[in-house]
Amino acid sequence: MIKNQWYGILNSNEIKKNKLTGVTRMGEKLVLWRDETGAVKCIFDQCCHRGASLSAGTLVHDTIKCPFHGFSYDGTGRVVQIPANGKKAPVPEHFKVNAYVVKEKYGFIWLWYGAFQEVLPEIPFFEYLRTGFSYGSFSEVWPVHYTRAIENQLDVVHLPFVHANSIGRGNKTLVNGPVVEWVDNRMTFYVNNQVDNGESKPLKPLEIENYQDLFSLEFQMPNMWQNKISPDVRIVAIFAPIDEGHTKIYLRFYQRFMRLPILKQMVNHFSNVTNRFILHQDRHVVLTQIPKKSELEMNENLIQGDAPIIEYRKRRALLKGK
């Protein structure tokens, strides 16, 4: 995983009031809950005493009580009471587990994965979608490393083959460019696929004029993607790393063309039918890829149309090297 980044890891509605939620993210067992103010807390889901899962325990006000021996943990990961030692007995400093910085924003739970900093960077959610849109969403787990799931959404070559009866209709197999640009850690890639007439050759990125007018998609490091369908319709995916072999994908359909409450909810709900069908077309192929995790240098023969994937791998390697 890339350190010192905000990762989207859960939908906000997965953390219920008065309930502990245990998940695995970034290969680590985590337990999350809401304190009495509604703020989300997150600590390592393993008691420092005998290793029991804290998420199997109980939430008492703002503390977790371990189900094995009743040790109580606060939101900083510190043990604040050891029942066997007496209610007023001091607790040694080393009785603690890791705590994680989490924030709730834009309907997601974000985890800061890296070194603690007094001032953390802004959560890099897409600015255009921060207000004015409603959304419908669903999620599912894929048995692949999150890099494979991400690269599928950066792949502009596969559309007429994997999605021949959906978004890849038209047999546009010839891939011009694509043009890839970075601003900070956000990639925009401009797509211009066409039907192969047997005579044309793909244009190189520098040969494409007015590329900013083309259809474009965005990827925000480390794990967020946006399909810019129109000014009023966007699709966003967050690829939450579970461990080295599993990823939870959160897919959202954002729209602002329908604002009437009941109709808005219907549009957002039924958008998931189409989006799930398209995502499962991808899943059918991505699950066959070997190895499950991608790297900068692999035993592959890449082509010009793979530019967004190549750029992603380079940026990921660069950030991991920091």
Order of alpha helices (4+ residues) and beta strands (2+ residues): beta-beta-beta-beta-beta-beta-beta-beta-beta-beta-beta-alpha-alpha-beta-beta-beta-beta-beta-beta-alpha-alpha
